[in-house]
Amino acid sequence: MTTAKKWSGEVTTHSNALDLEKDVFKSGDPDKIAASLKHSAESSNRRKSSPYRSAMSMLTFYENRAGKNLDHSEKEVLEKAKGKLRELFGKTPK
């Protein structure tokens, strides 16, 4: 019996919108995650929305799909990466 792959894993590794750096979400560095997502979103010619929305969507998607398997410190890193991504795109609240 073979194990079925989850579609969400396929999306994060073979997204049609962004070419992601390998293991970017596992780096543990919110600055690196945000910078990598920004670069991927800006250089993609397949995305359907703005670079900011594409990058934030991929980050949120990963966080939601990995949810139960993330420990507290990993969730904190992803939340900090969201803040860094907002800063990089000039979307910080006023």
CORSUL-V982616 format. One record per pair of residues at least 6 apart in sequence whose C-alpha atoms are under 6 Angstrom apart, sorted by the first residue. I is the first residue (numbers start at 1). J is the second residue. Records with the same first field share a line. If there is no record, write none. Layout:
I = J ; J
This chain:
17 = 46 ; 47
18 = 40 ; 41 ; 44
19 = 40
24 = 33
30 = 77 ; 80 ; 81
34 = 81 ; 84 ; 85
37 = 55
41 = 51 ; 55
42 = 51
86 = 92
